[in-house]
Amino acid sequence: MRSSQLLKGVLDIAVMAALSRRELYGLELLERLRGEGLTPLGDPSVYGVLRRLEQDGLVTARLEPSASGPARKYYSITPKGRADLDAADAEWSRLARVVNRLLEMRNEREQR
């Protein structure tokens, strides 16, 4: 399975988790996610997620002038987004336990 397919399923969670610590502008968010190891991540993927999360009321955005070029769009998580992230965190933990257990069973069988 390609990592890009797995990433699509969890990108919303990753974006909201990054924004839960502090407000970030788009490029800063992208660099943060890549810095955490999400290297196959493309600009269109992140900006598409941000646009959808904003439409769903999970993040807000504001423009701020920049001395070094065009205005920057800063994103922050909303209370609704924090609640959604809390639920996603619990579900992610549950799914990770299940998948890890299945992989461990597979590895045990292969060692026999």
trRosetta pair geometry for C-beta under 8 A, 3 or more apart (Angstrom, degrees):
i j d omega theta_ij theta_ji phi_ij phi_ji
1 5 5.9 -102 179 64 93 130
1 6 6.5 89 133 -45 119 102
2 5 4.8 96 69 0 87 101
2 6 7.5 -159 99 0 50 84
3 6 5.5 -54 -152 40 43 112
3 7 6.0 49 149 -27 71 106
3 40 5.7 139 96 7 111 146
4 7 5.4 -50 -144 34 33 118
4 8 6.7 44 154 -29 62 97
4 40 5.1 -108 -80 132 88 144
5 8 5.9 -44 -155 21 33 114
5 9 7.4 29 150 -15 58 103
6 9 6.0 -62 -165 33 37 112
6 10 6.9 -4 155 10 70 111
7 10 6.4 -82 -149 51 33 88
7 11 5.7 55 159 -61 74 96
7 38 6.4 121 -131 -149 124 103
7 40 6.4 -161 -13 73 160 111
7 41 6.8 -147 -180 -82 148 81
7 45 7.8 17 128 177 118 155
8 11 6.0 -29 -136 -8 26 118
8 45 7.7 -109 -100 -145 74 121
10 13 4.9 -50 -169 41 73 117
10 14 5.8 76 133 -26 86 101
10 92 7.0 84 -126 -115 113 121
11 14 5.5 -55 -144 38 36 112
11 15 6.1 36 158 -20 69 105
11 41 7.8 141 -119 -119 113 108
11 45 6.4 -107 -141 161 160 110
11 46 7.5 -135 -175 -94 121 57
11 49 5.3 -125 129 -82 114 152
12 15 6.0 -58 -149 36 27 109
12 16 6.3 17 158 -10 65 110
12 49 5.8 -160 -88 -155 62 116
12 52 7.9 -72 -101 91 108 120
12 53 6.6 155 -140 -77 91 112
12 88 7.3 -132 104 -124 103 160
13 16 6.1 -61 -145 43 27 104
13 17 6.0 29 156 -22 65 110
13 85 6.9 127 -138 -133 66 75
13 88 4.7 -160 -102 147 105 136
13 89 7.4 147 -151 -70 115 57
13 92 6.1 104 -147 -62 165 142
14 17 5.7 -54 -143 36 27 112
14 18 6.4 28 157 -18 62 105
14 33 6.0 80 149 -128 121 113
14 36 7.9 -176 -159 81 112 144
14 38 6.5 86 -178 -63 159 155
15 18 5.9 -56 -152 35 29 110
15 19 6.4 18 154 -10 64 111
15 29 6.9 41 -140 176 82 128
15 33 7.3 -21 -87 -78 62 136
15 46 6.7 153 -97 -144 120 79
15 49 5.2 172 -24 125 160 135
15 50 6.7 -145 -169 -72 146 72
15 53 6.7 -147 107 -30 135 157
15 59 7.9 -68 136 -47 111 148
16 19 5.7 -60 -144 45 34 107
16 20 6.2 50 152 -42 66 99
16 53 6.9 -173 -70 -137 97 146
16 58 6.6 -57 -99 156 124 119
16 59 7.2 -141 -103 -61 80 108
16 77 5.6 90 -154 -107 79 125
16 81 5.6 -158 -137 176 118 105
16 84 7.0 -101 -143 92 168 103
16 85 4.5 -153 132 -87 130 115
16 88 7.4 94 62 48 140 149
17 20 5.5 -42 -149 13 32 119
17 85 6.4 154 -72 -153 63 124
17 89 7.9 118 -89 -83 109 102
18 21 6.9 -58 -175 22 35 105
18 24 6.6 -35 139 9 104 152
18 29 5.9 117 119 -146 140 86
18 32 5.3 128 -152 111 131 134
18 33 6.1 -69 -60 -69 155 85
18 36 7.8 -135 -89 -11 112 147
19 22 7.6 -107 -159 75 42 30
19 23 7.2 26 -153 -113 83 35
19 24 6.1 -117 -102 22 73 104
19 29 7.1 -2 -68 -116 88 122
19 59 6.2 -12 143 -114 171 121
19 75 5.8 -67 -114 117 133 100
19 76 6.1 163 -177 -141 109 33
19 77 4.4 135 116 -40 112 97
19 81 7.6 -30 94 141 128 144
20 77 5.3 -3 -86 12 59 156
20 82 6.6 114 -121 -108 104 83
20 85 6.1 -179 -72 141 133 171
22 76 7.9 -61 166 -114 36 93
23 74 5.0 35 164 172 114 114
23 75 6.7 172 -155 81 72 37
23 76 4.2 -38 -100 -77 91 102
24 28 4.6 -144 -170 98 95 112
24 29 4.3 125 116 -66 132 85
24 32 6.5 -67 -136 -3 158 144
24 74 6.9 172 95 -149 18 73
24 75 6.1 -22 67 56 69 87
25 28 4.8 81 56 15 73 113
25 29 7.0 -143 92 -12 30 91
25 64 7.8 -105 -85 43 122 110
25 72 4.1 -25 -133 170 150 118
25 73 6.1 122 -147 72 85 45
25 74 4.9 -55 -80 -90 74 63
25 75 7.2 126 -116 7 27 77
26 29 5.8 -60 -151 32 26 110
26 30 6.5 23 156 -16 64 106
26 46 7.1 132 -164 121 84 117
26 47 6.2 27 -150 -93 128 91
26 50 6.7 -82 -111 -18 94 173
26 72 7.4 -155 20 -165 85 82
26 73 5.7 37 -25 68 109 98
26 75 7.1 85 -70 -12 62 117
27 30 5.5 -52 -148 37 35 114
27 31 6.3 34 154 -17 67 106
27 72 7.9 -86 23 -136 102 108
28 31 5.8 -55 -147 39 29 110
28 32 6.3 34 151 -23 63 106
29 32 5.6 -53 -148 33 31 114
29 33 6.4 28 156 -16 65 105
29 46 6.4 163 108 -179 110 134
29 50 7.6 112 84 -77 160 129
29 75 6.6 -2 -50 46 148 125
30 33 6.0 -56 -149 36 29 108
30 34 6.3 25 154 -14 64 108
30 41 6.8 -172 -154 123 80 123
30 43 6.3 -2 -119 -105 154 66
30 46 5.0 -167 -91 40 92 171
31 34 5.7 -55 -144 41 31 110
31 35 6.0 37 154 -25 65 109
32 35 5.6 -56 -147 36 27 115
32 36 6.6 24 154 -18 62 106
33 36 5.8 -57 -152 35 31 110
33 38 4.5 -41 159 53 90 131
33 41 5.6 -22 116 47 122 176
33 46 6.8 -177 29 -99 153 129
34 37 7.8 159 -179 21 32 8
34 38 5.9 -90 -92 73 38 74
34 39 5.8 76 -149 -101 81 51
34 41 5.8 -133 -78 52 82 120
38 41 4.5 45 134 -32 100 127
41 45 5.9 -123 -159 68 72 135
41 46 6.4 57 173 -47 113 107
42 45 4.9 100 63 0 79 104
42 46 7.5 -158 94 -2 44 86
43 46 6.2 -66 -153 39 33 104
43 47 6.0 17 162 -8 72 113
44 47 6.0 -62 -138 46 30 103
44 48 5.8 36 161 -25 66 111
45 48 5.9 -60 -150 35 23 112
45 49 6.5 21 155 -16 61 107
46 49 5.8 -56 -150 36 31 110
46 50 6.3 32 153 -19 66 107
47 50 5.4 -49 -143 37 35 115
47 51 6.3 41 155 -23 65 103
48 51 5.8 -53 -148 33 30 112
48 52 6.5 25 155 -14 64 108
49 52 5.8 -59 -148 40 31 108
49 53 6.0 29 156 -18 68 109
50 53 5.8 -55 -141 39 28 109
50 54 6.2 30 157 -21 63 107
50 59 6.6 -69 -150 74 69 149
50 61 7.4 79 168 -73 109 128
50 75 5.8 -94 -145 -91 116 156
51 54 5.8 -57 -150 35 26 112
51 55 6.5 27 152 -18 62 107
52 55 5.6 -53 -148 36 33 112
52 56 6.3 24 155 -12 66 110
53 56 5.7 -61 -145 44 31 108
53 58 4.3 -82 -168 70 84 112
53 59 4.5 42 126 13 114 109
53 81 6.9 57 -177 -113 109 121
54 57 7.8 47 179 -68 30 22
54 58 7.5 -89 -67 53 23 70
54 59 5.3 -57 -78 77 66 88
54 60 6.8 101 -130 -115 87 25
54 61 5.6 -18 -112 -11 137 112
54 75 7.5 -99 -73 -126 108 107
57 78 6.1 -68 162 54 68 160
57 80 5.3 14 124 70 101 152
57 81 7.6 -152 123 -48 56 86
58 77 6.9 -33 158 -146 70 75
58 78 6.0 -157 -170 37 22 105
58 80 5.9 -107 -102 104 53 96
58 81 3.6 106 -174 -95 68 93
58 84 5.6 -49 -123 37 118 151
59 75 5.1 12 169 -173 131 104
59 76 6.5 159 -158 80 82 31
59 77 5.5 -50 -102 -102 78 45
59 78 6.2 -163 -100 -10 20 88
59 81 5.5 75 -61 -85 58 157
60 75 7.2 160 81 -150 40 57
60 76 5.7 -16 57 61 87 84
60 78 5.7 96 -24 -66 96 101
61 73 5.2 4 -173 180 117 102
61 74 6.7 154 -153 78 61 44
61 75 5.2 -25 -96 -95 81 71
61 76 8.0 164 -85 18 36 66
62 73 7.3 160 78 -153 28 59
62 74 5.4 -19 61 59 81 95
63 71 4.6 34 -177 148 104 135
63 72 7.2 151 -153 78 57 36
63 73 5.6 -33 -94 -96 67 67
63 74 7.7 162 -99 14 16 78
64 71 6.2 162 76 -164 29 89
64 72 5.5 -23 62 62 87 86
64 74 5.8 27 1 -12 118 118
65 71 5.2 -54 -98 -103 40 88
66 69 5.4 -11 97 60 124 64
66 70 6.5 34 42 88 118 30
66 71 5.9 160 0 -119 88 28
66 72 5.0 84 -55 -21 123 98
77 81 4.0 -139 -166 101 85 134
77 82 5.7 107 137 -58 122 76
77 85 6.9 -8 -157 -23 146 141
78 81 4.4 103 48 3 70 104
78 82 7.2 -127 97 -5 41 83
79 82 5.6 -48 -148 31 35 113
79 83 6.6 35 153 -17 64 102
80 83 5.8 -53 -152 35 33 111
80 84 6.4 33 149 -18 65 107
81 84 5.5 -53 -145 39 33 113
81 85 6.1 36 153 -22 66 105
82 85 5.5 -52 -144 36 31 113
82 86 6.4 37 153 -23 63 101
83 86 5.7 -48 -150 30 32 114
83 87 6.7 29 152 -14 63 104
84 87 5.8 -56 -153 38 33 109
84 88 6.2 31 151 -18 67 109
85 88 5.5 -54 -142 40 33 112
85 89 6.1 42 154 -28 65 103
86 89 5.6 -50 -149 29 28 116
86 90 6.8 26 153 -15 61 103
87 90 5.9 -55 -154 35 33 109
87 91 6.4 26 152 -13 66 109
88 91 5.7 -58 -145 42 33 109
88 92 5.9 38 155 -24 68 107
89 92 5.8 -52 -143 35 26 112
89 93 6.5 28 155 -20 61 106
90 93 5.8 -54 -151 34 29 112
90 94 6.5 29 152 -18 63 106
91 94 5.6 -54 -149 36 34 113
91 95 6.2 30 155 -15 68 107
92 95 5.8 -57 -144 41 30 108
92 96 6.1 32 157 -22 65 108
93 96 5.8 -54 -144 36 27 112
93 97 6.6 30 155 -20 62 104
94 97 5.9 -56 -155 32 29 111
94 98 6.7 26 151 -16 64 106
95 98 5.7 -55 -150 36 35 111
95 99 6.2 27 157 -14 69 108
96 99 6.0 -56 -142 42 30 106
96 100 6.0 31 158 -19 65 110
97 100 5.9 -58 -144 40 25 111
97 101 6.2 28 156 -22 63 108
98 101 5.8 -57 -151 34 27 111
98 102 6.5 25 153 -16 63 107
99 102 5.7 -55 -149 38 33 111
99 103 6.3 31 154 -17 66 107
100 103 5.7 -56 -145 39 31 110
100 104 6.3 34 154 -21 65 105
101 104 5.7 -53 -148 35 30 112
101 105 6.5 32 152 -20 63 104
102 105 5.7 -51 -149 33 33 112
102 106 6.5 35 151 -20 64 104
103 106 5.5 -50 -150 34 35 115
103 107 6.4 35 152 -19 66 104
104 107 5.7 -54 -147 37 33 111
104 108 6.3 37 152 -22 65 104
105 108 5.7 -52 -148 33 32 113
105 109 6.5 32 153 -18 63 105
106 109 5.9 -57 -153 35 31 111
106 110 6.4 27 153 -18 65 108
107 110 5.7 -55 -146 37 33 111
107 111 6.5 33 155 -23 65 106
108 111 5.9 -58 -152 32 30 111
108 112 7.2 37 150 -30 61 100
109 112 5.9 -49 -160 17 36 114
